[in-house]
Amino acid sequence: MVRSFDLNLRHLRALAAVVSRGSLSRAAEVVGLSQPALTQGLGKLERQLEVTLFERRPDGVMPTAAGQALAERAERALDCLAAGARRSARGFTRPEWLMTATQLEAFLHFSDAQSFVGAADASGASQPAIHRAVRDLEQICGTPLVERRGRGVMLTTAGRAMARGVRLAEREIAAGIVEARGDGADVDRIAIGAMPLSRALLLPHALAAFLRTSPGTVLDVVEGSWRELIEPLVDGVIDLTVGALREDPPAEIAQVPLFTDQLAIFARADHPLAGARPDIVQLCAQQWVVGPAGTPLRAHWEALFAGHALPAVPIECGSVMVIRGLLAQSDLLTLLSPDQIAMEVEAGMLAQIGPPLARAGRTIGISTPANWRPTARQRALLDAVHAAARATRLQETE
């Protein structure tokens, strides 16, 4: 399997230049290579990927579909590196043109490990080699990427920006390899951030359907809150998240709504209020288990009692698993999304108390990096999530 950093960055730059200029000679001038060296570099790319990138014609060269796909991804990768390389007066004008795949891979290992020892262990390279790669990148960028803190080392602000750029570039090249070789040529890995409101019903439905049509794809599901997942999403560690959307997301994030989730009150099936439509006074008299202060769900719960004294909350808990167990063994009430306990309600363990709350809706959807261009399999996963959203909503209205 060909990895992103197995490919020579200069050869990828040359590929993009040939496609954009339609000429080997003009591209050679742009990237600073002789025409024979450029031809050899493109030939090496073709051998590594086992595809034909260009059709040679009397009037020049024409990219194949594989060549076009890889060239477009290479351009995007270079843009990511350029964005990550913070400019300074001491740096080069186009630092991304001087970086090598070896340097970037070593730096990414350091970023993940936050130590030279850990980076060496993870990569198999020596510590001096990791040191050298990081220092070379610092010279190219003209700014410190790593600083010493006590007995350890950590990334500077410029280093964190660089790590983000490298990771996004690596992802673009990986996508280019898959697209150039054909989507089934290599095993795809897709990382999905699963926020609380998507874990119980929507995502399992979507992932099961996706795997039936896309065997061989490895899905990495990372659980977390919006705050825990937003930075990995922007950094390219995960590809997309599914869950509650934000009214004012960061500029780097694109959001696609799927449906509006209406919160409801739940209790054990034989709770004294089961089957009733309690008024606000009755609800105030109950004891509740709800999330901690400052969470969106807690804010919705407090809004439910606007103008009244808040009920007793003997337990504050953000774990749906724990809340489900507490409801089954007590008279506590809670406020949750129906999706989160759909199986328990269907099994007759828990019951909804009254109708859904009209003013407690949250938009559930997909979040991706703003400039993300999915591969064919990633698009298939997005389609599966959309289909699952439609299917699970229809089930609720039956």
N, C-alpha and C positions, 0 to 999 in steps of 0.2 A: 504494500500500500504506500503510495507516494504522499508524503506529508508536505505541508506548506513550506517549511523551512528547508526542504530538500531541493527546492528550486532556487536558482541563482536570481537575485533581485535585478541585477543588471540585464540579464536575459529577458526578464519579464518587462522591464522598462523598454528594452529594444522591441519586444513583441508589440507592445502598445504603440510605439512610435511607427513601426512598419504599417500597422493597421490604419493609424490616423493619417499617415502621409502617402500610403500606397506605393512606396518605393524603398528598396533596400538601401540605396545610396543616400537618399535624403534622411532616412532613419539613422544610418550610421553616423552622419554628421551630428545629429541631435544628441545621441547618447555617447558620443566620443569614442566610437569603436571603428576599426577598419571594416570594410565590407566583408572580407573573408572571416574576420572574427565574429561579426554579427551573424553571418550565415552558419558558422559553427555553433554559436550559442543557440540559435533557433533549432538547429538540428538536434542538439542535446536535449532541449525541451521536448521535442517530438519523441525522442527515444525514451525519455523518462516517463512520459504520459502514454506512450504507445498510441499516439494519434497523429494525424496529419493536420498541421496548423495553417499551411498555405498551399495554394495551387500555383505552381510556377507557369507563367505564360510568357509568350514573346514580348508582350507589352508591359510586363511587370509581374507583380504577385497579387493574388487575391486570397483573403483569409477564408478558410473554411468556417463552418458553423462553430467548430471547436475552437479555432483560432480567434474568432470574433468574441466568443463567450469568455475565453481566458483573458483576452486583451482588455475587455471591459472591466473585469474583476481586478486585473492588475492596476488599471487606472484608479479604481476606487481604493485599492490598497495603498497606493502611493499618496492619495489624498489624505487617507487616515494617518499615515506617517507624517505628512506635512503638518497636519493639524496637531499631532501629538508633540512635535518637535518645537518647543517654545523658542521663538527667535531671540537672539541677543546680539549686541554689537560685536561680540567676539565670535559669533557662530558663522557658518557658511550660509550663503544665500539659499541654496537648495539642499539642506542637510539630508533629506530623504533620498537623494541621489547617491549619497556617499555611504549609506549604511549597507551592511551585508547581512545575509540571512543568519550567519553564525553569530554575529553580534546581537541581533534581535532575539534569537532563541535563548541565548545566554541571559540577556537582560530580563526576558519574560520569566525564566526560571528564578532569577533573583527576586523579581517582583512577587512571585508566588510564595517563595520561601522566606523573604525578608532577611536573608542571611547568605553570605558567600558559601558557608559550609553546606547549608541546606540546598542551595542551588547546584553545587557540585555533586552532591549525593543524588539529586533528582535527575540531573542531566547526564551524569557519567563523565563530565569534563572535570578537569582539575580546577582547584581554587584559583591558581594564578591565571588560568584561561578565562574564568568568569570575571576576575578583577580586570583583566586586560580588555575584555569586551565592553565592560561598563565604562571604563576610563576612555576608551576610544569613542564611545557614543557621547560622552560628556564633552570631548574635544570637538566632535562634529557639531554638536548642538550649541557649544559655547556656553554651557551653564551646568552647574552641579546637578546631578540626578540622584545622588546618594549622599546622606550625611550621617555622621556618627552621633549616636545618642547614648550616653553612658558607655556601657560595654558592648552595645549592639549598634546596628546600622539600620537605617530606614530610608525610604524614598522621600525626596524633597517634593514640593508642589510641582515643580517641572518634571520630576521623575514619575509622579503619579500620572501626569498628563501624557508623558511618553509611554508609560505602560499601557494606558488606555489605547493610544494610537497603534501600538504594536499588536495588541490583542485584536483590535478591529481589523487591522491589516491582515493578520494571520487568518482571521475568519473569512475575509474576502478571497484570499488566495485559495483556501480550502474549498470554498464554494466554486471557484473557478475551475479547480481540478475536477470536482464532481461533474460540473456542467460540460467541461471539455471531453471527459472520458465517457459521458453518458451517465444519467442519474443512477443507474444500477451498477456502475462499475466498481464503486467502493461502498463500504458500509457507512451510511450517514449516521451522525449523532446529532440529536436535537435536544437542547436544554430548555426546559419549560419551568417557569416560575409559577408555583401554585399558591395562590392566596386563599385565605380561609373559605370564602364563599364558593370556590370552584372545586374543592377537593372531594366532597361527598358524592356529588351527582354529575355535574357537568363534565369535568375532566375525565373521570373513569369511563363515562359513556363515549367521549370523543376519542380517547386513546385506544380503547378496545376496538372501535370501528376503524381507526387509522391502521392499526397493526394487521387487521384482516386483509387490507389492500396493499400494505407496504412492508412485507416481510424483510428482515435484514436490517431495518433501521433500529438503532438503539436510542431510547428516549430516557433522558436524565430529568427526573422530576425533583425540583428543589422547592421545599416548602418554606414559607416565610410570610411576613407581613409586607405591606407596600414599602414601608421604610427599609426593611431588610433586603428587598429584592430590587429596588429602583437603581441602586448604584451598580450591582452586577449586570443589570440590563443595559445601562448606558455604557458600561465597560466592555460589553460583548461576552461576558462570562456565560450569560444565558441569552437565548434567542428571543423569547417572548414571555409575557406573563399573562395569566388569566385570573380575573377577579374584579373587585370593585374599582371603578375608575375614579380619577380625581377631577374636580371641577377646574383646577388650574394646574395642569401638569407642567413639568419642566419643558423647555423648548426642544430638548433633545429627544422627547418622547412623543410618539404618535399613538392615539387611542381610537379604537373602533368599538362602539357599543354593540352589545348583543341583545340585552333585555333589561327590564327594570325589575329588580328583586324587591318584593314587598315583605317587610318584616311582620312577624306575628308572635303572639304569646303562646307558650307551650308549657305543659305540665304532664305529670304521669296520667295514664289513661283513666284511672279511677279517682282523680283529684276531685274534691268537693265542687269545684267550678266547672268540671268537664261537662260539656253539652250546654252550658249556660252562655249568656251574653252579658258578662258582668259590666257594671258601670264603673266610673273612675273611683268612686268611694270604696267599692268592694276590692278593686285592684290595689288601692292604697293600703288596705288592711292586710294584704298578703306579705309574705317574706319572699325575697327575690335573690337569685344568683345572676350577676351581670358582670360585664368586663370592667376593668379598672378605669378610673377617671382619666379623661383625655383621649379615649378611644372613640372612633365614630359611632360604634354601637352604643356605648354609654351615653353619648350625646342624644341619640334618638330615644333612648329609654327615659332620660331626664325630660326631654321635650314632651313625652307622653303625659307627664304629670305637671305640666306648666300650670301655675296658679294653685297648686296643692303641695302639701308637705310630702317630700319624697318618702316612699315606703322603706322599711328596714331591708338592708342588704347585709345579711350575716356572712356571705361569702362573695368575694370579688374574684372572678376567674375568667381568663381569656381562652381556656382550653375547651373546645366543644366536646371532646371525649369525656373530660371530667364532668362537664355540665350534664351531659346525657345520663351519666351514672347517678349524679345527685338527684336529678328529676325523678328517676325511676324509684328512688328509695326515700323520698321526702315529699313534703307538700310545697316545696319551693316552686316559684314560677320563674320563667326566663323569657327574654326577647331574642329571637333568632330568625335566620332565614329558613323557610321551609325546606330548601335544598339540603341544609346541613343535617337534618334529622329525618329525611324522607323515609329511610329504611325502618327506623324505629316507629314512625307513625303508621307505616304500612303493616308492620308486624303487630300493631296493637299495643305497643309498650308506652308510647307517648301520644298525647292528643293536643290539638290546637284549641286554644281557648278564645272563642269569639272570632270575628273576621280579621283578615289582614289589616294592618294599620295603614290608612290611606295616605298619611303624610310621612311615612317612614320608608320611602323607597330609595334604593341605591342602584345606580346603573352598573351592570356587570358587563365586562367586555375584555378585549385583548389590547395589551400594550406592547409596542415594539419600538426599537430605535427609529427616530424620525426618518432617517435615510436608508432604512433597511430594505434590501432587495432579496426576498426569499428564494431559495432553490426550489426545484419542482417538488421535492418531498416536503419541504417546509410549507409550500403553498397547499399541498394535500392535507397537511395537518391543520392548517388554518381552515380549510374547507370542512374538515371533520369537526372542528370546534363549532363552526357556524351551524352545521347540521345537528350537532348534539344540542345546541341551544334551542333550535326549533323543536326538536323531538321532546326534550324535557319540558318545555313550556306546554306543548300539546297534551302531554300526559297529565299535567296539573288541571287542565280544563275538562278532561273527560269525566 
